[in-house]
Amino acid sequence: MATIGPTQVNASARIRSAAPLLALAALAACCALSRARAERLAPTALETGFDIPAFPAEVVRPFSFGLRSFVSDLMFLQAIQVHGGRGTKMVTAHEGARDDRAMNRLLTYATDLDPQFAGAYRFAGNAMPRQTLDGKLTNVLQAEALLAKGARECPDDWHIPFTLGFIESYFLARFEAAGRNFAAAARLPGAPKYVGLLATRTLTQGGDLAFAEQLATAMAEQATEESSQREWEERLLDLRMERQLREIEGAAARYAARTGQQAPSVAALVKAGELSDVPREPHGGRYLLEGGEARSTAKERLRIRGRRGALATLEVQ
Amino acid sequence: MNDVLRVPWLIAGNTVRELVRSKLLHNLLLFAVLLIASSMFVAQLTVGQWDRVILDIGLAAIEVSGVLVAILIGVGLVAGEIERRTVFPILARPVTRGAFLLGRFLGLCAMLAVSVVLMLGVLAGVLRLAGYGVSSSVAIAALLILLELSLMAAAALLFGSFTKPILASAFSLSVFLIGHLLTDLKAFQQRSHSGLAKVFTGVAYRLLPDLELLNVKSLASNELPVPHGLAPAAALYGAAYAAALLVIAVSIFSRRDLK
């Protein structure tokens, strides 16, 4: 009968102790190989996307169970991911509709859950409006609605009415409403000086000259720095010039209606009795009348372009 | 010291010593601390307002882990002891059931206070690393969370005094969830056309704890001041409600036939 020597016992013990490791290595290799093969054979996954449902705030709010602010942050972070996922590539309105809807709903949830989430409103104003390949502007009205809510809920944050004013003037050409929002932003603490000046310019474009003058007067009175005070006094002169230019244009329109011809000059309007006298240009220049339109030789009129340029033909959806 | 005060005090001390060794408490605290620390990385996903994200995650972690501690450990301190029959040697001594419950409650509240302070410290550290400070609103929010946790601890002791641990945990968790829905319950009552629903929701609204009164986390994360007088009123409400739950718990536990 053969006996087992100490060498054989040692070898057997070594194999036994190495067996689990060998088995583990074999199984790991098997997993890696079979996984690679399964991945090759698996059908291409259909693109699936969870369309975020439009639950009303009354439903969303209770289900955060006291963690409203935290859940609001999660919605906001998700909206940032959606925005980042878009990249810089332009797509059509139809192709980007899901992202637009997701952004709007996520930010609506975020601000419904925490109405004082200023960052979400600011992000909505900057990230939501989108220009598409097929000549449309999407999510503009939705961003406007969110910002209007933000202006109500966060009355101390100047960025929100400012962004709202920008959207109204740049995308929607609603200059009077935009001017009022810029004016509201200008009165808030921390707002830069240019916001007030922009407000008066936009209000002038929108037609509400009286409100623009009221704002400029108030800002000039409140200005603590001499340079700011000078700027506002200068703006008051611009507004006075605008008022006089409008009087001249009104008189020119009446003249044209009465005579069937354009008035050749401002002096002709005075001569014809449409103006009592030639108004004194506040900057020291002169008023000219060209084709029924008045202008000053000293300074350009307060105007704003908005969507009159390249964006003018785009359809707002 | 008078026996009426000494016995609960001793039991509270023992409870603290037990809880210091509790693995469940250690794990929950570790989970919360990791969550708070991770808020620093999550904040980097946002656009501005890092402090808001850190505060929201931090305060939510303090609240959620605290509620889990209050419920899971609170239930174990009475119902668990009854189930394991370890309560009998204690009650065999000259210790009233009321003193036992009060001691357990005080010990648990002390541990909850230590946990909240610890987690608030970690949160303050994370905020500091990100370049922000801790406002008074954050401190008030943490204090009100502690009161909410005390209330939940009292609820866990109440349910644990008459039912099994699993049911007591479920009931306590329900109180937490419903407690944050009471404002909506009131709105439902006002809009409901059913008389029965109005009565039922009206009674529930009056009886259940309104935990939203103790919730100023949104104000803290938005850097808004807590309205003057809200914090003391809410704190008084929370403390009184917890005391009421404890009185009911003592009353039930004193009459319970322990077999």
Interface residues (C-beta under 8 A of the other chain):
Chain A: E58 R61 P62 F65 G66 L67 R68 S69 F70 S72 D73 F76 L77 I80 Q81 D114 Q116 F117 A118 G119 R122 F123
Chain B: V42 L45 T46 V47 G48 Q49 R52 V53 D56 I57 L59 A60 E63 V64 F176 L177 G179 H180 L181 D184 A187 L211 E212 N215 K217 S218 S221 N222 L224
